[in-house]
Each structure stands twice: as C-alpha cells, then as structure tokens.
C-alpha cells in the first residue's frame, strides 16, 4: 500500500505490480545512477536486475521500480524500499525497544484516541513475554517504551519524535531563525533610515523654498515618500534579481536548500510590500518632522547640516 498512501513518483516500473513478490527492491534515481555506472548500463535497464543486500544475509532482490529522487524537504528519507519481511535484519527499522514508526491510514482523525488505545492493546499483547523478560532482567523499568501513540503526518516535522528515516525540526530553531531574520531586517531598515536622513539635509534648500511658497507638511511628506518608495522598490527589484542569480550557488554550498515552489508567494508579497511601505513611511516622516520646524530662511541658505547628536550615536551603536 506504500505507493497508494504516498505520492512518490515512479519513473520506471509498473506501479500496480510492484511488491507483488516478497523479494523485490525499489530504488531512487540517485542510487540507480550509481548502480548503472557500475553495471555500465542505462538506469531503465536496471529493471529486472538482481542485487544483494549484506544486511539481509546476501539475500538477492530483484529491482522492480526506480523512483524520482526524494525531495530534501520530505519527512521520509530513503534510498531504497524492501518488503517488511526482512525488517529484523535492519535495526533501524525494528529493534527490541520498538523504536520504529509505522504509517496507518485512517478514515479520519476524530477517533484518534480510540484507535491509539486499540493499537496499544495489540502491541502490548504481542510484546508481553519480552516485556516481562526485560523487566525481570532489570533492563526495562517502565512499560511505556512499548506504548504506541498516533500523530498526524503533517505534525511529525515539528514534533520531538526522532526516527532514523524521518527528518524533523524543532520549533525553537525556527523561532531563532525568524528572530535573526527580523533583526537583519530591522538593522537594514534603520541603516537606510539613517542614510536617508543624512541625504534629506541636502534637500533642505528645496524644502525651504517650498515652505516659503506655501507648501504644507503633507506636500513635503508626499515628496519624500514618493522618492523613498521608488528607491525602496528599485532596491527590492535589484535584490530579487541577485537572489535568483545566486540561489543555485547558495543551494550548492548550504546544507539545506531553498525551494521556491514551497514559498507562499501571495503572503510573501504582502509581507514585502508592507515592509517597503513602513520603510518608505519612516524615511519620509523623520526628515519632515526635523525640517519643518526650522525657519525657511535657514533652510534655503544651504548652510544646514546634520549634527552629530547623542541620539544619532545611540542609533548607530544599537545597529552594531
């Protein structure tokens, strides 16, 4: 039922006939490429070939299927599939302490607790002799080691359960990465605000003339806001181009890859637009508040410059 429950794509082989016999083997494309280089044949010609696995006592297996490589973001990670008949030969799949995971497809999760209790009674009855023997040898203190529990597949990725064939992650690490990302955004945004504030004093003469001609604060704010918004979107466009160009290099060097197909584009676009608006608003509001209270005559003299105030020093120090 593996290929009925999961959506791993079969490149070569008949999905309806795979695992009809007990000694069949299904491999991934990466493993098939290694075997084909050894056997000096194409990967499709591996179908029907026989290979042996040392863990299974040199048991010969017939390759009946080749899978598309498992995505690195998949919870399940493996290079080959064999029938569960040989599970005793592979300690990672089954051992005396029951450290293994079995996937069960239920009609719904509303009766999760009842199903968990039923499965638990079956497991307890199956391991009753082993449990008593291990308790007698003082190897086992609590019988909860043999107590199974159910969790939905989507929850396994961020669960505390760790098995040998399943990738997991912790919510703590995600929170830390999110905090680092937000911190970088705040530092970059505040740095841009400081630079814009310095540049705004070069326009003091223009602001002074507009004040003399009767311009209101909102008019001056719109001037700065439009310019900063255009600059922010231009910077984002350049950043997006650089991201696309260097993404393959990053994926090659980094231990984890970024999958564009997994990104929720509408939510990310909304977040980016929100950030750009906040940055443009901040970089426009601060210079307006500083410049509007300065006499227009002094503004138009072009003798105004940004002072090295204590607030500026604190702002820069906080960035570092």
C-alpha positions in Angstrom: 0.0 0.0 0.0 3.1 2.3 0.1 2.5 3.9 -3.3 -1.2 4.2 -2.6 -0.6 6.2 0.6 2.3 8.3 -0.5 2.9 10.3 -3.7 6.5 9.4 -4.5 6.7 9.2 -8.3 7.8 6.1 -10.0 10.0 6.7 -13.1 10.5 3.1 -14.3 8.5 0.1 -13.4 4.8 -0.9 -13.2 3.2 0.7 -10.0 0.4 -1.8 -10.0 2.8 -4.8 -9.9 5.5 -3.5 -7.5 5.9 -5.7 -4.4 3.7 -8.4 -5.6 6.6 -10.7 -4.8 8.4 -10.7 -1.4 11.9 -10.3 -2.7 11.6 -7.1 -4.8 13.5 -3.8 -4.4 12.6 -0.3 -5.4 15.4 2.3 -5.6 15.8 6.0 -6.1 17.2 7.6 -9.2 20.4 8.6 -7.4 21.1 5.0 -6.3 20.1 3.8 -9.8 22.7 6.1 -11.4 25.4 4.6 -9.1 24.4 1.1 -10.0 24.2 1.9 -13.7 27.7 3.3 -13.7 28.9 0.1 -12.0 27.0 -2.2 -14.4 27.7 0.1 -17.4 24.0 0.2 -18.5 21.2 2.8 -18.6 19.1 3.1 -15.4 15.9 1.8 -17.2 17.8 -1.4 -18.0 18.2 -2.0 -14.2 14.6 -3.1 -14.0 14.7 -6.9 -13.6 18.4 -6.9 -12.5 19.3 -8.7 -9.2 21.3 -7.2 -6.4 22.2 -8.4 -2.9 22.0 -6.6 0.4 24.5 -7.6 3.1 22.2 -6.7 6.0 19.7 -9.2 4.6 22.2 -12.0 4.6 23.2 -11.5 1.0 19.5 -12.1 0.1 19.1 -11.4 -3.7 16.5 -8.7 -4.6 15.0 -8.0 -8.0 14.8 -4.3 -8.9 11.2 -3.7 -10.0 11.0 0.1 -9.7 13.0 3.3 -9.8 11.7 6.4 -8.0 12.3 10.0 -8.6 14.8 11.3 -6.1 13.2 12.0 -2.7 12.9 15.8 -2.2 15.2 17.0 0.6 12.3 18.7 2.3 10.4 15.4 2.6 9.9 14.0 6.1 10.7 10.5 4.8 14.2 10.0 3.6 15.5 6.7 2.0 17.5 5.3 -0.9 15.7 2.0 -1.3 12.5 0.2 -0.3 12.2 -3.5 0.5 9.4 -5.7 1.9 8.8 -5.6 5.6 9.5 -9.4 5.6 13.2 -8.5 6.3 12.7 -5.9 9.0 14.5 -8.0 11.6 17.7 -7.6 9.6 17.6 -3.9 9.8 17.9 -2.5 13.4 16.9 1.0 12.3 13.5 -0.4 11.1 12.9 -2.6 14.1 14.6 -3.4 17.4 13.9 -4.9 20.8 12.9 -1.5 22.2 10.3 -0.9 19.5 12.0 2.2 18.1 10.2 2.2 14.7 7.4 4.0 13.0 4.5 2.5 11.1 2.2 4.6 8.9 -1.5 3.9 9.2 -4.1 5.5 7.0 -7.3 6.2 8.9 -10.7 7.4 7.7 -10.5 10.4 9.9 -8.7 11.8 13.0 -11.8 12.3 15.1 -11.3 8.8 16.7 -7.6 9.2 17.1 -7.7 8.4 20.8 -9.8 5.2 20.3 -7.5 4.0 17.5 -4.5 4.7 19.7 -5.9 2.6 22.5 -6.8 -0.3 20.2 -3.4 -0.4 18.6 -1.8 -0.1 22.1 -3.6 -3.2 23.3 -2.4 -5.2 20.2 1.2 -4.1 20.7 1.1 -4.9 24.5 -0.2 -8.4 23.8 2.4 -9.0 21.2 5.3 -7.9 23.4 4.0 -9.3 26.7 6.7 -12.1 27.0 9.5 -9.7 26.0 8.3 -7.0 28.4 8.2 -9.5 31.4 11.7 -10.9 30.5 13.3 -7.4 30.2 11.6 -6.3 33.5 13.0 -9.4 35.1 16.5 -8.6 33.9 16.0 -5.1 35.1 16.6 -3.8 31.6 13.2 -2.2 31.4 11.6 -0.2 34.3 8.7 1.4 32.6 6.4 -0.3 30.1 5.6 3.0 28.4 8.5 2.2 26.0 6.2 -0.2 24.3 3.2 2.2 24.3 2.5 3.4 20.8 0.9 6.7 20.0 -0.5 8.3 16.9 0.3 11.6 15.4 -0.7 13.1 12.1 1.9 13.1 9.3 1.9 16.9 9.0 2.7 17.2 12.7 5.8 14.9 12.6 8.0 17.5 11.0 8.0 19.7 14.1 7.5 17.0 16.7 10.0 15.8 19.3 9.9 12.3 17.8 13.1 11.3 16.1 13.4 8.2 14.0 16.1 7.1 11.6 14.2 7.5 8.4 12.3 10.7 9.2 13.6 14.2 9.1 12.4 16.5 11.9 13.0 20.0 13.2 12.3 22.0 16.3 10.1 25.0 16.7 12.8 26.6 18.8 15.2 26.6 15.9 12.6 28.1 13.6 11.8 30.9 16.2 15.6 31.6 16.4 16.0 31.8 12.7 12.9 34.0 12.4 14.2 36.4 15.1 17.6 36.6 13.3 15.8 37.4 10.0 13.7 40.1 11.6 16.8 41.5 13.4 18.6 41.7 10.0 15.6 43.5 8.5 15.4 46.0 11.4 19.2 46.7 11.1 19.0 47.2 7.4 15.9 49.3 7.6 17.3 51.5 10.4 20.5 51.9 8.4 18.6 53.0 5.4 16.6 55.5 7.5 19.9 57.0 8.8 21.3 57.3 5.3 18.1 58.9 4.0 18.0 61.3 6.9 21.5 62.4 6.0 20.6 62.8 2.4 17.4 64.8 3.3 19.5 67.6 4.6 20.9 68.1 1.1 17.3 69.0 0.1 16.9 71.5 2.9 17.1 74.4 0.4 14.4 72.8 -1.7 12.2 72.3 1.4 12.8 75.9 2.5 11.8 77.3 -0.9 8.6 75.1 -0.9 7.8 76.4 2.6 8.2 80.0 1.5 5.9 79.3 -1.5 3.2 78.0 0.9 3.7 74.2 0.8 2.2 72.3 3.6 3.8 69.5 5.7 1.7 66.9 3.8 3.0 68.1 0.4 6.6 67.8 1.6 5.9 64.4 3.2 4.4 63.2 -0.2 7.6 64.4 -2.0 9.9 62.4 0.3 7.5 59.4 0.5 7.3 59.0 -3.3 11.1 59.3 -3.7 11.8 56.8 -1.0 9.1 54.4 -2.2 10.6 54.4 -5.7 14.1 53.9 -4.2 12.9 51.1 -1.9 11.1 49.2 -4.8 14.1 49.6 -7.0 16.4 48.2 -4.2 13.9 45.3 -3.8 14.0 44.6 -7.6 17.8 44.5 -7.6 17.8 42.3 -4.5 15.3 39.9 -6.1 17.4 39.6 -9.3 20.5 38.9 -7.2 18.6 36.3 -5.2 17.5 34.4 -8.3 21.1 34.6 -9.7 22.8 33.4 -6.6 20.2 30.9 -5.3 21.7 27.9 -7.2 25.1 28.7 -5.6 23.6 29.0 -2.2 21.8 25.7 -2.5 25.0 24.1 -3.6 27.0 25.5 -0.6 24.4 25.4 2.2 23.4 22.2 4.0 19.8 23.0 3.3 18.1 24.1 0.1 15.5 26.8 -0.5 12.6 25.6 -2.6 10.9 28.4 -4.5 7.9 26.1 -5.2 7.2 25.8 -1.4 7.1 29.6 -0.8 3.7 31.1 -0.3 4.1 33.8 -2.9 0.9 35.9 -2.0 1.8 36.0 1.7 5.5 36.8 1.0 4.5 39.5 -1.5 2.1 41.1 1.1 4.9 41.0 3.7 7.4 42.6 1.3 5.0 45.3 0.3 4.2 46.0 4.0 7.9 46.3 4.8 8.6 48.6 1.9 5.7 50.9 2.9 6.9 51.0 6.5 10.4 51.8 5.4 9.3 54.5 3.0 7.0 56.0 5.6 9.7 56.1 8.3 12.3 57.5 6.0 9.9 60.3 4.9 8.3 61.1 8.2 11.5 61.6 10.2 13.2 64.2 7.9 9.9 66.1 7.6 9.5 66.3 11.3 13.1 67.6 11.6 13.0 70.1 8.8 9.5 71.7 9.1 10.3 73.3 12.4 13.5 75.0 11.0 13.0 78.6 9.8 12.6 78.6 6.0 15.3 81.3 5.6 17.8 79.0 7.3 16.7 76.0 5.2 17.1 77.9 1.9 20.6 79.1 2.9 22.0 75.6 2.3 24.2 76.0 5.4 22.3 73.4 7.3 24.0 70.1 8.1 23.2 67.0 10.1 24.6 67.3 13.6 26.4 64.5 15.5 23.8 64.3 18.2 23.7 61.8 21.1 20.5 60.3 19.6 22.4 59.6 16.3 25.3 58.0 18.1 22.9 55.8 20.1 21.1 54.8 17.0 24.3 53.8 15.2 25.6 51.9 18.3 22.3 49.9 18.5 22.7 48.8 14.9 26.1 47.4 15.6 
